[in-house]
Amino acid sequence: MGAFSSSGTTDELGPDEDPGGGPPGCSADPGSPAGEGDVPGEPPGSELLAALLDGMDAALCAFDAAGTVTHWNREAERVLGWTAHEAVGRAGFAGWAVRRADADEVRARLMSAMDAPGRQVHEFALLRKDGGRVLVRTQSAGVRGADGKPAGVYCAFSEVHAQVDLERAIALSEALLEDASWGVVLVDVDLRPTVVNAYAARALGGGRTALLGRPLGELLVQGVEELEAALHHVLAEGAPTAPAELWVTLRTAEGERRRCWRSGFLRLASPLTEEPVPLGVGWLFRDVTAAKLAEREADRLRFRTSQLHRAARTASECEDPMEAATSLLDFALAGFADHVLVDLVAGDPTADGRLVRTAGTPVDGPGPCLLVAGGSIPVRYGPGHPALQAVERTGSVRTSAGAGGAGGAAWATERRWPGDAAHALCTVLRSRGRTLGALTFLRAANRAAFERPDTAYAETVAARVAGAVDLARAVRPTT
């Protein structure tokens, strides 16, 4: 196979001649610069085209209909090491950018794009100027002249590993924005969503397009300040080193929903500028509400079990059964309620059912549960009072301020409870098949209302307190 001279003709190589056409040890002589002499090159006045080609991120070369190189940009020079001065004007890649054994196949596959529709993708092993080989992926397509006839081929190529990295990055971004099991939201510098994947759209309670451009405050009732603060921090300082757990309340058509999102943040910057210009924040999150609630419930159950164990050990050391009952309540109050009241049925439990305040915490502030001095005056509970309902139903009753139309201190005062009470849980005291009275736990307005798991705990405490009260009455029938 012959080497290519600057005029495009072939000469047979001697055994000691360099593949590039020069004497041994010398670089190839590419001929005159492009556009000079009889070498095909860029026409005069093509500075704009040259600037566009040299500014491309992909390596690009072009061939005329005869297979002669007509264009060679800077990225092609970076990948293979051959300058445009050395490449333009050569007849194909043979002997300099491709091994002679592969030259015919490479030429045929490249030039076949001139007559084929669309683009063709190939992978070739090309030669660098320093003698090394590099695997490239090419996209080639035909070029038509003014008369519509094939006039040549252009070929864009890049190193395979760089192309694979790019394809991986594109595939990753598409997967994240379509099928990821995490929510992905791209937020601009104004903190408005610009891209939302399917998971995030479901979590936020809207369509993927309906959420775009809307302020976060329109989507969240609570927690928006914390989320926006995190986004501002990422824009200013960069991504945090660990995920953050954010509790938010969503505004949905069905009402408000409380959710916990484990969130990670990434600052997005433009790769096309010399200095990073922030484009926004990538927010990735996953709903961990169920796991956090289960974890919280397990912690609460563990704490309450520990308190009951400590209470039982303390009560067993009390000589007075009523002292044991108040000790049990002191342990039960920790983390559970702000106040506790013990109202016992006056006299014979089978009598008219009047309740007498026997023990309780201070009305004007926190304190231990103490026996009421005297303890013989019935409490003036009105009809339908929760404590009376608990006794009548031999069960538990939960209520909160506002449930009956009233609220605040007036609600508590009307029920003969401390003024800061806003949530109540009343449960019956029973022992040996008899009703002994009612046990009332109260919470202030800054705490959550009693829930079903709280009822089970209160009933467990009530069973132990009822046993102590029953023992006290057996020891001192006048109690």
Salt bridges, closest charged atoms under 4 A:
ASP54 OD2 - ARG74 NE 3.59
GLU75 OE2 - ARG78 NH2 2.76
GLU86 OE2 - LYS129 NZ 2.62
ASP102 OD2 - ARG99 NE 3.27
GLU105 OE2 - ARG109 NH1 3.18
GLU123 OE2 - ARG137 NH2 2.79
ASP130 OD2 - ARG128 NE 3.57
GLU159 OE2 - ARG78 NH2 3.68
GLU159 OE1 - HIS161 NE2 3.21
ASP165 OD1 - ARG168 NH1 3.24
GLU167 OE2 - ARG137 NH1 2.69
GLU178 OE1 - ARG208 NH1 3.31
GLU218 OE1 - ARG214 NE 3.14
GLU245 OE2 - ARG262 NH2 2.74
GLU245 OE1 - LYS292 NZ 3.00
ASP287 OD2 - ARG259 NE 3.05
GLU295 OE1 - LYS292 NZ 3.78
GLU297 OE1 - ARG300 NH2 2.48
ASP299 OD1 - ARG302 NH2 2.33
ASP320 OD1 - ARG476 NH2 3.48
ASP338 OD1 - ARG447 NH1 3.25
ASP343 OD1 - ARG357 NE 2.53
ASP352 OD2 - ARG354 NE 3.25
GLU414 OE1 - ARG415 NH1 3.64
ASP420 OD1 - HIS339 NE2 3.16
ASP454 OD1 - ARG304 NH2 2.80
ASP454 OD2 - ARG443 NH2 3.53
ASP470 OD2 - ARG432 NE 2.63
ASP470 OD1 - ARG434 NH2 2.85
